[in-house]
Amino acid sequence: MKSKNMLNKIIVITISLVFLTLSVTPVNALAGPNRSSKNFFKQPPRGSHWVTHGNNRYMVHQGRFYKPGRGGYVCTRPPMGFVLRGLPLAATLIVMAGITYYVVDDIYYRKIPTGYQVVETPRPVIVVNSIDPGAQAVVMAKALNVRSGPGLDHSVQHLVHSGDLLIVQSSSADWLYVRLPDKSYGWVMSSFVSITDTGAKG
């Protein structure tokens, strides 16, 4: 009789422990790793809308992109080159090497005439210590493109000419970020200028 009572107590304690464990376990943990409220919705979030890029369709909600998945909508990164008409208020404006970016959830955008385009995460500019800010550079080429960033893939914003004096602000491998005679700024290839003053002294 005692053994039967003991067995009943063990069963009650076991059931109680199981119930207690289930009651304190977060719903998201039971649902699996890809079912967090931020990354997964059974229904499209209220206020979201469909957008199309190529052959793919996405739901967009407050700067986050969702694709239809098994049983709902899964958070995903937008494709490079995708253009949003507007950004959410949570967007952060940053300037790197004279280029303005807008960041939402670690996704970088640049302003273009039709909206905000998804671009690659910018790489940090490597500063070359041998050319200090304030150094003077004279244009040696007959005409030299001034670009929006340190590379030939960046757009041409200005044109400078032989003899023009540029003031170095910073530098990257083979490129100089300079102030132009008209007080605007941009990037030029270092191989087409001559440094006449090395910059800061003392």
C-alpha positions as CSV (number, residue, x, y, z in Angstrom):
1,M,0.0,0.0,0.0
2,K,2.8,2.4,0.9
3,S,4.5,1.6,-2.4
4,K,1.3,2.4,-4.3
5,N,1.0,5.8,-2.5
6,M,4.7,6.5,-3.2
7,L,4.1,5.7,-6.9
8,N,1.1,8.0,-7.1
9,K,3.2,10.9,-5.5
10,I,6.0,10.4,-8.0
11,I,3.5,10.5,-10.9
12,V,1.9,13.7,-9.5
13,I,5.3,15.4,-9.0
14,T,6.4,14.4,-12.5
15,I,3.2,15.8,-14.1
16,S,3.6,19.0,-12.1
17,L,7.2,19.4,-13.2
18,V,6.2,18.9,-16.9
19,F,3.4,21.4,-16.5
20,L,5.7,23.9,-14.9
21,T,8.3,23.5,-17.6
22,L,5.8,24.1,-20.3
23,S,4.3,27.1,-18.6
24,V,7.7,29.0,-18.4
25,T,9.0,27.9,-21.8
26,P,8.7,30.9,-24.3
27,V,6.3,30.3,-27.2
28,N,9.1,31.2,-29.7
29,A,11.3,28.5,-28.3
30,L,8.6,25.9,-28.9
31,A,8.0,27.2,-32.4
32,G,11.6,26.8,-33.5
33,P,14.6,29.1,-34.2
34,N,13.1,30.7,-37.3
35,R,9.8,31.7,-35.7
36,S,10.8,34.8,-33.7
37,S,8.4,37.7,-33.9
38,K,10.9,39.8,-35.7
39,N,11.9,37.3,-38.4
40,F,8.6,35.5,-39.1
41,F,5.0,36.3,-39.5
42,K,2.1,33.9,-40.2
43,Q,0.3,36.8,-41.8
44,P,1.8,39.9,-43.4
45,P,2.4,42.6,-40.8
46,R,-0.2,45.2,-40.7
47,G,0.8,48.1,-43.0
48,S,3.1,46.0,-45.2
49,H,2.9,46.2,-49.0
50,W,4.1,44.1,-52.0
51,V,7.1,45.2,-54.0
52,T,8.7,43.5,-57.1
53,H,12.3,43.2,-58.1
54,G,13.0,41.2,-61.3
55,N,11.0,37.9,-60.9
56,N,10.9,38.1,-57.1
57,R,8.2,39.6,-54.9
58,Y,8.7,40.8,-51.3
59,M,6.5,42.2,-48.6
60,V,8.0,45.3,-47.0
61,H,7.2,46.5,-43.5
62,Q,9.1,49.4,-41.8
63,G,12.2,48.8,-43.8
64,R,12.2,45.0,-43.4
65,F,11.8,42.6,-46.3
66,Y,9.8,39.4,-46.1
67,K,9.5,36.5,-48.6
68,P,6.7,33.9,-48.5
69,G,8.0,30.8,-46.7
70,R,6.6,27.6,-45.2
71,G,3.6,28.6,-43.2
72,G,4.2,32.4,-43.3
73,Y,6.6,35.2,-44.2
74,V,10.3,35.0,-43.4
75,C,12.6,38.0,-43.0
76,T,15.2,38.3,-45.7
77,R,17.8,40.8,-47.1
78,P,16.7,42.8,-50.2
79,P,18.6,42.3,-53.5
80,M,21.4,44.7,-54.5
81,G,20.0,47.4,-56.7
82,F,16.5,47.3,-55.3
83,V,14.9,50.8,-55.0
84,L,12.5,51.9,-52.3
85,R,10.5,55.0,-52.8
86,G,10.9,56.1,-49.2
87,L,12.7,55.0,-46.0
88,P,11.2,54.5,-42.5
89,L,11.8,57.1,-39.9
90,A,14.2,54.7,-38.2
91,A,16.7,55.1,-41.0
92,T,20.1,56.5,-39.9
93,L,22.1,58.9,-42.0
94,I,25.9,58.3,-42.1
95,V,28.7,59.8,-44.2
96,M,31.7,57.8,-45.1
97,A,34.5,59.2,-47.3
98,G,32.2,62.0,-48.4
99,I,29.4,59.6,-49.5
100,T,26.0,59.8,-47.8
101,Y,24.3,56.5,-46.9
102,Y,21.1,55.6,-45.2
103,V,21.1,52.5,-42.9
104,V,18.1,50.4,-41.9
105,D,18.7,47.1,-40.1
106,D,22.3,47.0,-41.4
107,I,21.1,47.5,-45.0
108,Y,22.8,50.4,-46.8
109,Y,20.9,52.7,-49.2
110,R,22.0,55.6,-51.4
111,K,19.7,58.3,-52.6
112,I,19.0,58.3,-56.3
113,P,16.4,60.3,-58.3
114,T,13.7,57.6,-58.1
115,G,14.2,56.7,-54.4
116,Y,16.7,54.9,-52.2
117,Q,18.8,52.1,-53.8
118,V,20.2,49.1,-51.9
119,V,24.0,49.1,-52.1
120,E,26.9,47.1,-50.8
121,T,28.1,47.7,-47.3
122,P,30.9,50.3,-47.7
123,R,34.4,49.3,-46.9
124,P,36.4,51.4,-44.5
125,V,38.7,53.9,-46.1
126,I,42.3,53.0,-45.6
127,V,44.2,56.2,-44.8
128,V,47.7,56.6,-46.2
129,N,49.8,58.3,-43.6
130,S,52.4,59.6,-46.1
131,I,49.9,62.2,-47.3
132,D,48.5,64.3,-44.5
133,P,45.3,66.3,-44.5
134,G,46.0,69.8,-45.7
135,A,48.6,68.6,-48.3
136,Q,48.4,70.5,-51.6
137,A,48.1,68.6,-54.9
138,V,48.4,70.1,-58.4
139,V,46.5,68.5,-61.2
140,M,48.9,67.2,-63.9
141,A,46.4,65.8,-66.4
142,K,44.8,68.1,-69.0
143,A,41.4,67.1,-67.5
144,L,40.8,64.9,-64.5
145,N,37.5,63.4,-63.3
146,V,36.4,64.0,-59.7
147,R,34.3,61.1,-58.5
148,S,31.8,60.5,-55.7
149,G,34.0,57.7,-54.2
150,P,37.4,56.0,-54.4
151,G,36.9,53.9,-57.5
152,L,36.1,54.0,-61.2
153,D,32.7,52.6,-60.5
154,H,31.7,55.8,-58.7
155,S,29.9,58.6,-60.6
156,V,31.8,61.6,-62.0
157,Q,30.7,64.8,-60.2
158,H,33.2,67.4,-61.3
159,L,36.1,68.0,-63.7
160,V,39.4,69.7,-62.8
161,H,42.1,70.8,-65.2
162,S,45.9,71.0,-65.4
163,G,47.3,73.4,-62.8
164,D,44.3,73.4,-60.5
165,L,45.2,73.3,-56.8
166,L,43.5,70.7,-54.7
167,I,43.6,70.3,-50.9
168,V,43.9,66.7,-49.6
169,Q,41.4,65.8,-46.9
170,S,42.1,62.0,-46.7
171,S,43.3,59.2,-48.9
172,S,42.7,55.6,-49.9
173,A,44.9,53.3,-52.0
174,D,45.5,55.1,-55.3
175,W,42.9,57.8,-54.5
176,L,42.7,61.2,-52.8
177,Y,39.7,62.8,-51.2
178,V,40.2,66.5,-52.0
179,R,38.7,70.0,-51.7
180,L,38.4,71.6,-55.1
181,P,39.0,75.2,-56.0
182,D,35.2,75.9,-55.9
183,K,35.1,74.5,-52.3
184,S,33.3,71.3,-53.2
185,Y,34.7,67.8,-52.5
186,G,35.4,64.6,-54.3
187,W,37.9,61.8,-55.1
188,V,40.7,61.9,-57.7
189,M,43.3,59.3,-58.8
190,S,46.6,60.1,-57.0
191,S,48.6,59.2,-60.1
192,F,47.3,62.3,-62.0
193,V,48.3,64.9,-59.4
194,S,51.6,66.1,-57.9
195,I,52.0,66.7,-54.2
196,T,53.6,70.1,-53.7
197,D,53.1,70.4,-49.9
198,T,53.0,67.4,-47.6
199,G,50.4,69.0,-45.2
200,A,50.4,69.2,-41.4
201,K,53.7,70.0,-39.8
202,G,55.1,70.5,-36.3
